[in-house]
Amino acid sequence: MRPVKHCIDTTHLIIEPTVGDRNNISEGSEWATPPLFDAASKIGFFVNEQVIDLTGMAVQDKSFYPESFNIQSGPIRFVSPGNTGAGALIEMHWIQTKPFDFRDYLTLGDVEQFMLLPGLLGTTTSFDQVICGEWTTYTSATSRDPALECYPSSSGRFGSMNPVAADRLYYYRFVIGNLIEASATQYGVPAARFELYGQEGEAADLDYIMQLKRNSELQQSYDED
């Protein structure tokens, strides 16, 4: 076995006020645009998608054994937030073994659909596809200057941490918020680094065959139990 570390960096995100039926992103070129947005509820979904390339490992018939992960990031800042209650904003990071069709999954007009995302209340996603992930809800600091950072109100981790025999993994960073109103100026989400730690090595023949079989089944399956 050989210890390995995979790092995924995401840029900061500056979200402008609601204009018509959408939010605007003024900074954050790696984030999906236009963002998903429900005009009735003022909830926006902002997505960053990246790939971890494991081709070099896969061509040697080796597996990746995840062990732990860490997230480095700075404070989230709100300016004139429209909602100061708990759960005003949710940030999620996770890694899974197949692409996530977020534009089909998050149906505009169904603002509670995001609660079906991995690790959240009501999820139908099988953790077989999810290697690891973390969600955090944030609340604005009403006793401070509204331009200052908010604070986390709850968080949780999820995932299988199962060995992987695949040529790539898919990383997603979601920011889901209902803070933007016509009177607001903007709010900012900092850059982040997701660090995935594990071991790279050769599995026993039967174990490796079963990992390949499992990966193939997950690539063809729908993300529901």
ChimeraX commands (.cxc) that place a marker at each C-alpha (Angstrom):
marker #1 position 0.00,0.00,0.00 radius 0.5
marker #1 position 1.08,3.57,-0.71 radius 0.5
marker #1 position -0.42,6.63,1.02 radius 0.5
marker #1 position -1.98,9.16,-1.38 radius 0.5
marker #1 position -3.64,12.55,-1.05 radius 0.5
marker #1 position -5.99,14.10,-3.61 radius 0.5
marker #1 position -6.74,17.84,-3.43 radius 0.5
marker #1 position -9.58,19.68,-5.15 radius 0.5
marker #1 position -9.53,23.48,-5.13 radius 0.5
marker #1 position -12.64,25.55,-5.78 radius 0.5
marker #1 position -12.68,29.30,-6.37 radius 0.5
marker #1 position -14.61,31.82,-4.30 radius 0.5
marker #1 position -18.14,32.73,-5.33 radius 0.5
marker #1 position -19.72,36.21,-5.31 radius 0.5
marker #1 position -23.49,36.11,-5.76 radius 0.5
marker #1 position -25.31,39.27,-6.79 radius 0.5
marker #1 position -28.93,40.23,-6.03 radius 0.5
marker #1 position -31.88,38.65,-7.73 radius 0.5
marker #1 position -32.60,40.14,-11.16 radius 0.5
marker #1 position -35.88,39.00,-12.66 radius 0.5
marker #1 position -35.99,35.21,-12.47 radius 0.5
marker #1 position -32.36,34.45,-11.64 radius 0.5
marker #1 position -29.32,35.17,-9.50 radius 0.5
marker #1 position -26.13,36.53,-11.02 radius 0.5
marker #1 position -22.62,35.31,-10.30 radius 0.5
marker #1 position -20.12,38.16,-10.57 radius 0.5
marker #1 position -17.08,36.11,-9.55 radius 0.5
marker #1 position -16.51,32.35,-9.65 radius 0.5
marker #1 position -15.70,31.22,-13.18 radius 0.5
marker #1 position -15.64,27.52,-12.27 radius 0.5
marker #1 position -19.20,27.54,-10.94 radius 0.5
marker #1 position -22.02,26.36,-13.20 radius 0.5
marker #1 position -23.82,29.23,-14.91 radius 0.5
marker #1 position -26.53,30.24,-15.06 radius 0.5
marker #1 position -27.23,28.96,-11.55 radius 0.5
marker #1 position -30.42,27.07,-10.83 radius 0.5
marker #1 position -32.96,29.42,-9.32 radius 0.5
marker #1 position -36.57,29.32,-8.12 radius 0.5
marker #1 position -37.98,32.82,-8.59 radius 0.5
marker #1 position -40.98,32.24,-6.30 radius 0.5
marker #1 position -38.94,31.31,-3.22 radius 0.5
marker #1 position -35.73,33.21,-4.08 radius 0.5
marker #1 position -33.74,30.02,-3.49 radius 0.5
marker #1 position -30.62,29.62,-5.62 radius 0.5
marker #1 position -28.52,26.49,-6.25 radius 0.5
marker #1 position -24.85,27.09,-7.08 radius 0.5
marker #1 position -22.74,24.13,-8.21 radius 0.5
marker #1 position -19.04,23.44,-8.73 radius 0.5
marker #1 position -18.18,20.11,-10.36 radius 0.5
marker #1 position -14.66,18.65,-10.71 radius 0.5
marker #1 position -13.03,15.30,-11.44 radius 0.5
marker #1 position -10.32,13.35,-9.62 radius 0.5
marker #1 position -8.31,11.46,-12.23 radius 0.5
marker #1 position -7.37,7.93,-11.11 radius 0.5
marker #1 position -6.34,6.68,-14.55 radius 0.5
marker #1 position -2.74,6.03,-13.55 radius 0.5
marker #1 position -3.92,3.82,-10.72 radius 0.5
marker #1 position -6.57,2.04,-12.77 radius 0.5
marker #1 position -4.24,1.02,-15.61 radius 0.5
marker #1 position -2.08,-0.76,-13.02 radius 0.5
marker #1 position -5.13,-2.65,-11.70 radius 0.5
marker #1 position -4.87,-0.88,-8.35 radius 0.5
marker #1 position -7.62,0.28,-6.03 radius 0.5
marker #1 position -8.05,3.41,-3.95 radius 0.5
marker #1 position -8.87,2.89,-0.26 radius 0.5
marker #1 position -10.27,6.15,1.20 radius 0.5
marker #1 position -9.47,6.80,4.85 radius 0.5
marker #1 position -10.38,10.39,5.74 radius 0.5
marker #1 position -11.00,13.86,4.33 radius 0.5
marker #1 position -10.54,17.47,5.37 radius 0.5
marker #1 position -12.02,20.76,4.13 radius 0.5
marker #1 position -10.11,24.04,4.30 radius 0.5
marker #1 position -12.11,27.23,3.82 radius 0.5
marker #1 position -12.66,30.74,5.14 radius 0.5
marker #1 position -15.74,32.54,6.50 radius 0.5
marker #1 position -18.92,33.06,4.50 radius 0.5
marker #1 position -20.00,36.71,4.48 radius 0.5
marker #1 position -23.48,38.16,3.98 radius 0.5
marker #1 position -24.42,41.71,3.09 radius 0.5
marker #1 position -28.05,42.69,3.79 radius 0.5
marker #1 position -29.31,39.11,4.02 radius 0.5
marker #1 position -32.97,38.55,3.36 radius 0.5
marker #1 position -33.25,35.65,5.80 radius 0.5
marker #1 position -31.48,35.51,9.15 radius 0.5
marker #1 position -32.96,32.27,10.47 radius 0.5
marker #1 position -31.21,28.95,10.92 radius 0.5
marker #1 position -30.59,27.18,7.67 radius 0.5
marker #1 position -30.32,30.41,5.74 radius 0.5
marker #1 position -27.59,28.83,3.64 radius 0.5
marker #1 position -26.40,25.24,3.12 radius 0.5
marker #1 position -22.93,24.35,1.83 radius 0.5
marker #1 position -22.15,20.78,0.76 radius 0.5
marker #1 position -19.03,18.96,-0.43 radius 0.5
marker #1 position -19.07,15.36,-1.57 radius 0.5
marker #1 position -17.31,12.81,-3.78 radius 0.5
marker #1 position -19.02,9.98,-5.62 radius 0.5
marker #1 position -18.26,7.35,-8.22 radius 0.5
marker #1 position -20.50,8.56,-11.05 radius 0.5
marker #1 position -21.55,11.93,-12.50 radius 0.5
marker #1 position -24.38,13.68,-10.68 radius 0.5
marker #1 position -27.09,15.04,-13.01 radius 0.5
marker #1 position -27.81,18.03,-10.81 radius 0.5
marker #1 position -29.73,20.02,-13.43 radius 0.5
marker #1 position -32.24,17.22,-13.83 radius 0.5
marker #1 position -32.26,16.38,-10.14 radius 0.5
marker #1 position -32.97,19.87,-8.83 radius 0.5
marker #1 position -36.25,20.70,-10.52 radius 0.5
marker #1 position -37.04,24.40,-10.65 radius 0.5
marker #1 position -40.28,25.16,-8.85 radius 0.5
marker #1 position -39.74,22.41,-6.27 radius 0.5
marker #1 position -37.72,24.25,-3.65 radius 0.5
marker #1 position -37.67,21.29,-1.25 radius 0.5
marker #1 position -35.99,19.08,-3.82 radius 0.5
marker #1 position -32.55,19.99,-2.53 radius 0.5
marker #1 position -33.39,18.16,0.75 radius 0.5
marker #1 position -33.03,14.93,-1.26 radius 0.5
marker #1 position -29.33,15.58,-1.84 radius 0.5
marker #1 position -26.85,13.11,-0.30 radius 0.5
marker #1 position -26.71,13.26,3.49 radius 0.5
marker #1 position -29.77,15.49,3.93 radius 0.5
marker #1 position -33.19,14.77,5.39 radius 0.5
marker #1 position -35.32,12.84,2.90 radius 0.5
marker #1 position -32.44,11.66,0.71 radius 0.5
marker #1 position -33.07,8.76,-1.65 radius 0.5
marker #1 position -29.44,8.60,-2.75 radius 0.5
marker #1 position -27.69,5.34,-2.00 radius 0.5
marker #1 position -24.40,5.85,-0.17 radius 0.5
marker #1 position -22.95,3.11,-2.38 radius 0.5
marker #1 position -22.29,5.90,-4.89 radius 0.5
marker #1 position -21.09,8.42,-2.30 radius 0.5
marker #1 position -17.52,7.97,-1.05 radius 0.5
marker #1 position -17.60,10.81,1.48 radius 0.5
marker #1 position -19.20,14.17,2.06 radius 0.5
marker #1 position -20.13,16.92,4.50 radius 0.5
marker #1 position -22.95,19.44,4.80 radius 0.5
marker #1 position -23.09,22.61,6.91 radius 0.5
marker #1 position -25.92,25.06,7.50 radius 0.5
marker #1 position -25.08,28.71,8.23 radius 0.5
marker #1 position -26.92,31.48,10.03 radius 0.5
marker #1 position -26.13,35.17,9.70 radius 0.5
marker #1 position -24.83,36.88,12.81 radius 0.5
marker #1 position -27.72,39.27,13.55 radius 0.5
marker #1 position -25.93,40.82,16.54 radius 0.5
marker #1 position -23.03,41.96,14.37 radius 0.5
marker #1 position -22.49,44.08,11.32 radius 0.5
marker #1 position -24.41,42.30,8.52 radius 0.5
marker #1 position -21.33,42.46,6.33 radius 0.5
marker #1 position -19.44,40.18,8.74 radius 0.5
marker #1 position -19.21,36.42,8.50 radius 0.5
marker #1 position -22.00,34.10,9.51 radius 0.5
marker #1 position -21.56,31.09,11.77 radius 0.5
marker #1 position -22.34,27.37,11.29 radius 0.5
marker #1 position -25.53,26.23,13.01 radius 0.5
marker #1 position -25.38,22.48,12.23 radius 0.5
marker #1 position -23.33,20.02,10.20 radius 0.5
marker #1 position -22.92,16.35,9.40 radius 0.5
marker #1 position -20.81,13.86,7.46 radius 0.5
marker #1 position -21.90,10.95,5.30 radius 0.5
marker #1 position -20.63,8.36,2.81 radius 0.5
marker #1 position -19.51,4.75,2.54 radius 0.5
marker #1 position -15.68,5.16,2.47 radius 0.5
marker #1 position -15.62,1.93,0.44 radius 0.5
marker #1 position -12.59,0.94,-1.72 radius 0.5
marker #1 position -12.82,2.13,-5.32 radius 0.5
marker #1 position -11.62,0.49,-8.55 radius 0.5
marker #1 position -12.35,3.26,-11.06 radius 0.5
marker #1 position -10.52,5.66,-13.35 radius 0.5
marker #1 position -12.15,8.78,-11.91 radius 0.5
marker #1 position -14.15,10.18,-9.03 radius 0.5
marker #1 position -16.54,13.14,-9.15 radius 0.5
marker #1 position -16.42,16.02,-6.68 radius 0.5
marker #1 position -19.32,18.44,-6.07 radius 0.5
marker #1 position -19.57,21.61,-4.05 radius 0.5
marker #1 position -23.11,22.95,-3.61 radius 0.5
marker #1 position -24.18,26.27,-2.11 radius 0.5
marker #1 position -27.92,26.56,-1.56 radius 0.5
marker #1 position -29.32,29.82,-0.22 radius 0.5
marker #1 position -32.50,31.86,0.14 radius 0.5
marker #1 position -30.75,35.04,1.22 radius 0.5
marker #1 position -30.98,37.09,-1.94 radius 0.5
marker #1 position -33.63,39.79,-2.24 radius 0.5
marker #1 position -33.99,42.76,-4.56 radius 0.5
marker #1 position -32.77,45.01,-1.74 radius 0.5
marker #1 position -29.66,42.94,-0.99 radius 0.5
marker #1 position -26.26,43.75,-2.38 radius 0.5
marker #1 position -24.34,40.46,-2.48 radius 0.5
marker #1 position -22.94,37.61,-0.45 radius 0.5
marker #1 position -19.66,35.80,-0.79 radius 0.5
marker #1 position -18.56,32.19,-0.38 radius 0.5
marker #1 position -14.79,31.70,0.06 radius 0.5
marker #1 position -12.48,29.49,-1.93 radius 0.5
marker #1 position -12.03,26.00,-0.50 radius 0.5
marker #1 position -9.75,23.00,-0.69 radius 0.5
marker #1 position -11.11,19.45,-0.30 radius 0.5
marker #1 position -8.40,16.99,0.76 radius 0.5
marker #1 position -9.05,13.26,0.34 radius 0.5
marker #1 position -6.62,10.89,2.08 radius 0.5
marker #1 position -6.23,7.18,1.49 radius 0.5
marker #1 position -4.10,4.29,0.31 radius 0.5
marker #1 position -3.35,3.06,-3.18 radius 0.5
marker #1 position -2.64,-0.62,-3.61 radius 0.5
marker #1 position -3.39,-3.95,-5.20 radius 0.5
marker #1 position -6.35,-5.90,-3.92 radius 0.5
marker #1 position -6.63,-9.67,-3.95 radius 0.5
marker #1 position -7.86,-10.90,-7.33 radius 0.5
marker #1 position -11.38,-11.70,-6.15 radius 0.5
marker #1 position -11.68,-8.44,-4.22 radius 0.5
marker #1 position -10.52,-6.44,-7.25 radius 0.5
marker #1 position -12.94,-8.24,-9.57 radius 0.5
marker #1 position -15.80,-7.49,-7.16 radius 0.5
marker #1 position -14.75,-3.82,-6.97 radius 0.5
marker #1 position -14.77,-3.59,-10.77 radius 0.5
marker #1 position -18.17,-5.28,-10.87 radius 0.5
marker #1 position -19.54,-2.90,-8.24 radius 0.5
marker #1 position -18.18,0.15,-10.06 radius 0.5
marker #1 position -19.73,-1.00,-13.33 radius 0.5
marker #1 position -23.11,-1.54,-11.64 radius 0.5
marker #1 position -22.98,1.91,-10.02 radius 0.5
marker #1 position -22.19,3.58,-13.34 radius 0.5
marker #1 position -25.34,2.05,-14.81 radius 0.5
marker #1 position -27.64,2.42,-11.81 radius 0.5
marker #1 position -30.00,5.22,-10.88 radius 0.5
marker #1 position -29.15,6.99,-7.61 radius 0.5
marker #1 position -31.99,5.56,-5.60 radius 0.5
marker #1 position -32.18,2.66,-3.22 radius 0.5
marker link #1:1,2 radius 0.2
marker link #1:2,3 radius 0.2
marker link #1:3,4 radius 0.2
marker link #1:4,5 radius 0.2
marker link #1:5,6 radius 0.2
marker link #1:6,7 radius 0.2
marker link #1:7,8 radius 0.2
marker link #1:8,9 radius 0.2
marker link #1:9,10 radius 0.2
marker link #1:10,11 radius 0.2
marker link #1:11,12 radius 0.2
marker link #1:12,13 radius 0.2
marker link #1:13,14 radius 0.2
marker link #1:14,15 radius 0.2
marker link #1:15,16 radius 0.2
marker link #1:16,17 radius 0.2
marker link #1:17,18 radius 0.2
marker link #1:18,19 radius 0.2
marker link #1:19,20 radius 0.2
marker link #1:20,21 radius 0.2
marker link #1:21,22 radius 0.2
marker link #1:22,23 radius 0.2
marker link #1:23,24 radius 0.2
marker link #1:24,25 radius 0.2
marker link #1:25,26 radius 0.2
marker link #1:26,27 radius 0.2
marker link #1:27,28 radius 0.2
marker link #1:28,29 radius 0.2
marker link #1:29,30 radius 0.2
marker link #1:30,31 radius 0.2
marker link #1:31,32 radius 0.2
marker link #1:32,33 radius 0.2
marker link #1:33,34 radius 0.2
marker link #1:34,35 radius 0.2
marker link #1:35,36 radius 0.2
marker link #1:36,37 radius 0.2
marker link #1:37,38 radius 0.2
marker link #1:38,39 radius 0.2
marker link #1:39,40 radius 0.2
marker link #1:40,41 radius 0.2
marker link #1:41,42 radius 0.2
marker link #1:42,43 radius 0.2
marker link #1:43,44 radius 0.2
marker link #1:44,45 radius 0.2
marker link #1:45,46 radius 0.2
marker link #1:46,47 radius 0.2
marker link #1:47,48 radius 0.2
marker link #1:48,49 radius 0.2
marker link #1:49,50 radius 0.2
marker link #1:50,51 radius 0.2
marker link #1:51,52 radius 0.2
marker link #1:52,53 radius 0.2
marker link #1:53,54 radius 0.2
marker link #1:54,55 radius 0.2
marker link #1:55,56 radius 0.2
marker link #1:56,57 radius 0.2
marker link #1:57,58 radius 0.2
marker link #1:58,59 radius 0.2
marker link #1:59,60 radius 0.2
marker link #1:60,61 radius 0.2
marker link #1:61,62 radius 0.2
marker link #1:62,63 radius 0.2
marker link #1:63,64 radius 0.2
marker link #1:64,65 radius 0.2
marker link #1:65,66 radius 0.2
marker link #1:66,67 radius 0.2
marker link #1:67,68 radius 0.2
marker link #1:68,69 radius 0.2
marker link #1:69,70 radius 0.2
marker link #1:70,71 radius 0.2
marker link #1:71,72 radius 0.2
marker link #1:72,73 radius 0.2
marker link #1:73,74 radius 0.2
marker link #1:74,75 radius 0.2
marker link #1:75,76 radius 0.2
marker link #1:76,77 radius 0.2
marker link #1:77,78 radius 0.2
marker link #1:78,79 radius 0.2
marker link #1:79,80 radius 0.2
marker link #1:80,81 radius 0.2
marker link #1:81,82 radius 0.2
marker link #1:82,83 radius 0.2
marker link #1:83,84 radius 0.2
marker link #1:84,85 radius 0.2
marker link #1:85,86 radius 0.2
marker link #1:86,87 radius 0.2
marker link #1:87,88 radius 0.2
marker link #1:88,89 radius 0.2
marker link #1:89,90 radius 0.2
marker link #1:90,91 radius 0.2
marker link #1:91,92 radius 0.2
marker link #1:92,93 radius 0.2
marker link #1:93,94 radius 0.2
marker link #1:94,95 radius 0.2
marker link #1:95,96 radius 0.2
marker link #1:96,97 radius 0.2
marker link #1:97,98 radius 0.2
marker link #1:98,99 radius 0.2
marker link #1:99,100 radius 0.2
marker link #1:100,101 radius 0.2
marker link #1:101,102 radius 0.2
marker link #1:102,103 radius 0.2
marker link #1:103,104 radius 0.2
marker link #1:104,105 radius 0.2
marker link #1:105,106 radius 0.2
marker link #1:106,107 radius 0.2
marker link #1:107,108 radius 0.2
marker link #1:108,109 radius 0.2
marker link #1:109,110 radius 0.2
marker link #1:110,111 radius 0.2
marker link #1:111,112 radius 0.2
marker link #1:112,113 radius 0.2
marker link #1:113,114 radius 0.2
marker link #1:114,115 radius 0.2
marker link #1:115,116 radius 0.2
marker link #1:116,117 radius 0.2
marker link #1:117,118 radius 0.2
marker link #1:118,119 radius 0.2
marker link #1:119,120 radius 0.2
marker link #1:120,121 radius 0.2
marker link #1:121,122 radius 0.2
marker link #1:122,123 radius 0.2
marker link #1:123,124 radius 0.2
marker link #1:124,125 radius 0.2
marker link #1:125,126 radius 0.2
marker link #1:126,127 radius 0.2
marker link #1:127,128 radius 0.2
marker link #1:128,129 radius 0.2
marker link #1:129,130 radius 0.2
marker link #1:130,131 radius 0.2
marker link #1:131,132 radius 0.2
marker link #1:132,133 radius 0.2
marker link #1:133,134 radius 0.2
marker link #1:134,135 radius 0.2
marker link #1:135,136 radius 0.2
marker link #1:136,137 radius 0.2
marker link #1:137,138 radius 0.2
marker link #1:138,139 radius 0.2
marker link #1:139,140 radius 0.2
marker link #1:140,141 radius 0.2
marker link #1:141,142 radius 0.2
marker link #1:142,143 radius 0.2
marker link #1:143,144 radius 0.2
marker link #1:144,145 radius 0.2
marker link #1:145,146 radius 0.2
marker link #1:146,147 radius 0.2
marker link #1:147,148 radius 0.2
marker link #1:148,149 radius 0.2
marker link #1:149,150 radius 0.2
marker link #1:150,151 radius 0.2
marker link #1:151,152 radius 0.2
marker link #1:152,153 radius 0.2
marker link #1:153,154 radius 0.2
marker link #1:154,155 radius 0.2
marker link #1:155,156 radius 0.2
marker link #1:156,157 radius 0.2
marker link #1:157,158 radius 0.2
marker link #1:158,159 radius 0.2
marker link #1:159,160 radius 0.2
marker link #1:160,161 radius 0.2
marker link #1:161,162 radius 0.2
marker link #1:162,163 radius 0.2
marker link #1:163,164 radius 0.2
marker link #1:164,165 radius 0.2
marker link #1:165,166 radius 0.2
marker link #1:166,167 radius 0.2
marker link #1:167,168 radius 0.2
marker link #1:168,169 radius 0.2
marker link #1:169,170 radius 0.2
marker link #1:170,171 radius 0.2
marker link #1:171,172 radius 0.2
marker link #1:172,173 radius 0.2
marker link #1:173,174 radius 0.2
marker link #1:174,175 radius 0.2
marker link #1:175,176 radius 0.2
marker link #1:176,177 radius 0.2
marker link #1:177,178 radius 0.2
marker link #1:178,179 radius 0.2
marker link #1:179,180 radius 0.2
marker link #1:180,181 radius 0.2
marker link #1:181,182 radius 0.2
marker link #1:182,183 radius 0.2
marker link #1:183,184 radius 0.2
marker link #1:184,185 radius 0.2
marker link #1:185,186 radius 0.2
marker link #1:186,187 radius 0.2
marker link #1:187,188 radius 0.2
marker link #1:188,189 radius 0.2
marker link #1:189,190 radius 0.2
marker link #1:190,191 radius 0.2
marker link #1:191,192 radius 0.2
marker link #1:192,193 radius 0.2
marker link #1:193,194 radius 0.2
marker link #1:194,195 radius 0.2
marker link #1:195,196 radius 0.2
marker link #1:196,197 radius 0.2
marker link #1:197,198 radius 0.2
marker link #1:198,199 radius 0.2
marker link #1:199,200 radius 0.2
marker link #1:200,201 radius 0.2
marker link #1:201,202 radius 0.2
marker link #1:202,203 radius 0.2
marker link #1:203,204 radius 0.2
marker link #1:204,205 radius 0.2
marker link #1:205,206 radius 0.2
marker link #1:206,207 radius 0.2
marker link #1:207,208 radius 0.2
marker link #1:208,209 radius 0.2
marker link #1:209,210 radius 0.2
marker link #1:210,211 radius 0.2
marker link #1:211,212 radius 0.2
marker link #1:212,213 radius 0.2
marker link #1:213,214 radius 0.2
marker link #1:214,215 radius 0.2
marker link #1:215,216 radius 0.2
marker link #1:216,217 radius 0.2
marker link #1:217,218 radius 0.2
marker link #1:218,219 radius 0.2
marker link #1:219,220 radius 0.2
marker link #1:220,221 radius 0.2
marker link #1:221,222 radius 0.2
marker link #1:222,223 radius 0.2
marker link #1:223,224 radius 0.2
marker link #1:224,225 radius 0.2
view
